[in-house]
Amino acid sequence: MLVCFWLQTSVPAVSSSHGSLLAVVPGVLGLVALSPETDACGNPWRAVHFCQELISTFQLHSFDIRTPFRQILAYRQWKTESEGYQIMNVLLAAFKGNVQALRRYFLSGVDVNAVDYDGRSALHVAAAEGHAEVIRFLLENAGANPALRDRWGSSPLQEARRHNKEAAVQLLQGST
């Protein structure tokens, strides 16, 4: 019996000296992991590490049988999607020049320095569009980082220059 594993993860498990590990989360899953290398106690250390990561990632507990595994996965997927929607909404508000929406997002705890898949932040978008009010709000009130670089290495100041937005250039030059 893996007493250390049980105490660290609260999931019952048994191992063999040949490198197999059996762990069970009642009502959720049973898992067999194989790893030929063993630690000083004779437990397959890679299998133990894998199970610890799995249990930590999905927040599994042997006595928590009220939440089925697929609901845990659905919650994690929803959380990831909702973070993506938040970033998309912030960037859209910056694109449209909607300071009120940005203020609402900021006050609700959305990170204004969050970036999209290209590494562009709300400040990048506002600079490219030349929305001076949005830039001012992001810099002075929301704590936007003017030094962020997108995946091409461009800063918000370079975006404003590329799109010939002189008011944005003036604001961003004063912030660096």
C-alpha positions as CSV (number, residue, x, y, z in Angstrom):
1,M,0.0,0.0,0.0
2,L,1.3,3.5,-0.9
3,V,0.8,5.2,2.4
4,C,2.7,8.4,1.3
5,F,0.6,8.5,-1.9
6,W,-2.6,8.2,0.1
7,L,-1.6,11.0,2.4
8,Q,-0.5,13.3,-0.4
9,T,-3.4,12.9,-2.7
10,S,-6.2,11.3,-0.6
11,V,-6.7,8.6,-3.2
12,P,-6.2,4.9,-2.3
13,A,-3.5,3.2,-4.4
14,V,-1.4,0.1,-4.4
15,S,1.8,-0.6,-6.2
16,S,4.1,-3.5,-7.0
17,S,7.9,-3.7,-7.1
18,H,7.6,-4.5,-10.8
19,G,6.5,-0.9,-11.6
20,S,2.7,-1.0,-11.7
21,L,0.4,1.3,-9.7
22,L,-3.3,1.0,-9.3
23,A,-5.2,4.1,-8.0
24,V,-9.0,4.4,-7.5
25,V,-11.3,7.4,-7.1
26,P,-14.6,5.8,-6.2
27,G,-17.4,6.6,-8.6
28,V,-15.0,8.4,-10.9
29,L,-12.1,6.3,-12.2
30,G,-9.7,3.5,-11.8
31,L,-6.2,3.9,-13.1
32,V,-3.3,1.6,-13.8
33,A,0.0,3.2,-14.5
34,L,3.2,1.4,-15.4
35,S,6.8,2.6,-14.8
36,P,9.7,0.2,-14.5
37,E,11.9,2.6,-12.5
38,T,11.1,2.5,-8.7
39,D,12.1,4.8,-5.9
40,A,13.7,3.9,-2.6
41,C,10.4,2.5,-1.3
42,G,9.9,0.3,-4.3
43,N,7.1,2.5,-5.8
44,P,7.1,3.3,-9.5
45,W,8.1,7.0,-9.2
46,R,6.9,8.1,-12.7
47,A,3.5,6.5,-12.2
48,V,3.2,8.1,-8.8
49,H,4.1,11.5,-10.2
50,F,1.6,11.1,-13.1
51,C,-1.2,10.2,-10.7
52,Q,-0.3,13.1,-8.4
53,E,-0.5,15.5,-11.4
54,L,-3.7,14.0,-12.6
55,I,-5.4,14.2,-9.2
56,S,-4.1,17.8,-8.7
57,T,-5.2,19.0,-12.2
58,F,-8.7,17.6,-11.9
59,Q,-9.0,18.2,-8.2
60,L,-10.1,14.6,-7.5
61,H,-10.7,13.3,-4.0
62,S,-11.6,9.8,-3.0
63,F,-14.5,11.0,-0.8
64,D,-15.9,13.5,-3.3
65,I,-18.2,11.3,-5.2
66,R,-21.0,13.8,-5.6
67,T,-19.3,15.4,-8.7
68,P,-19.0,13.0,-11.7
69,F,-15.8,13.2,-13.7
70,R,-17.4,14.5,-16.8
71,Q,-18.9,17.5,-14.8
72,I,-15.4,18.3,-13.6
73,L,-14.2,18.3,-17.2
74,A,-17.1,20.3,-18.4
75,Y,-16.4,22.9,-15.7
76,R,-12.8,23.2,-16.7
77,Q,-13.8,23.6,-20.4
78,W,-16.3,26.3,-19.5
79,K,-13.7,28.1,-17.4
80,T,-11.2,28.1,-20.3
81,E,-13.9,29.2,-22.8
82,S,-15.1,32.0,-20.5
83,E,-11.6,33.3,-20.1
84,G,-11.3,33.3,-23.9
85,Y,-14.6,35.2,-24.2
86,Q,-13.4,37.8,-21.7
87,I,-10.3,38.5,-23.7
88,M,-12.3,38.7,-26.9
89,N,-14.8,41.1,-25.3
90,V,-12.0,43.4,-24.0
91,L,-10.3,43.4,-27.4
92,L,-13.6,44.1,-29.1
93,A,-14.3,47.0,-26.7
94,A,-10.8,48.4,-27.4
95,F,-11.4,48.1,-31.1
96,K,-14.7,50.0,-31.0
97,G,-13.4,52.6,-28.6
98,N,-15.9,51.7,-25.9
99,V,-14.4,53.0,-22.7
100,Q,-17.5,52.3,-20.6
101,A,-17.4,48.6,-21.5
102,L,-13.7,48.5,-20.7
103,R,-14.3,50.1,-17.4
104,R,-17.0,47.5,-16.6
105,Y,-14.6,44.6,-17.6
106,F,-11.8,46.2,-15.5
107,L,-14.0,46.6,-12.4
108,S,-15.2,43.0,-12.8
109,G,-11.6,41.8,-12.5
110,V,-10.7,41.1,-16.1
111,D,-7.0,41.4,-16.8
112,V,-6.5,44.2,-19.3
113,N,-3.0,42.9,-20.1
114,A,-4.5,39.6,-21.3
115,V,-3.5,38.8,-24.9
116,D,-5.1,37.0,-27.8
117,Y,-3.4,34.2,-29.8
118,D,-1.2,36.8,-31.5
119,G,-0.1,38.3,-28.2
120,R,-2.0,41.5,-28.8
121,S,-3.5,43.3,-25.8
122,A,-6.3,45.8,-25.6
123,L,-3.6,48.5,-25.7
124,H,-2.3,47.2,-29.0
125,V,-5.8,47.2,-30.5
126,A,-6.6,50.7,-29.2
127,A,-3.3,52.1,-30.5
128,A,-3.8,50.6,-34.0
129,E,-7.3,52.1,-34.1
130,G,-6.2,55.5,-32.6
131,H,-8.7,55.5,-29.7
132,A,-7.0,58.1,-27.5
133,E,-9.7,57.9,-24.7
134,V,-9.2,54.1,-24.5
135,I,-5.5,54.4,-24.4
136,R,-5.7,57.0,-21.7
137,F,-8.0,54.8,-19.6
138,L,-5.9,51.7,-20.1
139,L,-2.7,53.5,-19.1
140,E,-3.9,55.7,-16.3
141,N,-6.7,53.7,-14.7
142,A,-6.4,50.0,-15.6
143,G,-2.6,49.6,-15.4
144,A,-2.0,48.4,-18.9
145,N,1.5,47.5,-19.8
146,P,2.8,49.6,-22.7
147,A,5.9,47.4,-23.0
148,L,4.0,44.3,-24.0
149,R,5.1,42.8,-27.3
150,D,2.9,40.8,-29.7
151,R,4.2,37.7,-31.5
152,W,5.9,39.9,-34.1
153,G,7.7,41.9,-31.5
154,S,5.6,45.0,-31.9
155,S,4.7,47.3,-29.0
156,P,1.5,49.4,-28.8
157,L,3.6,52.4,-29.7
158,Q,4.9,50.7,-32.9
159,E,1.3,49.8,-33.7
160,A,0.2,53.4,-33.4
161,R,3.1,54.6,-35.6
162,R,2.4,51.9,-38.2
163,H,-1.2,53.0,-38.6
164,N,-0.3,56.7,-38.5
165,K,-2.3,57.5,-35.3
166,E,-0.5,60.6,-34.1
167,A,-2.7,61.2,-30.9
168,A,-2.0,57.6,-29.9
169,V,1.7,58.0,-30.5
170,Q,1.8,61.1,-28.3
171,L,0.0,59.3,-25.4
172,L,2.1,56.2,-25.7
173,Q,5.4,58.1,-25.9
174,G,4.5,59.9,-22.6
175,S,4.0,56.5,-20.9
176,T,7.3,54.9,-21.7
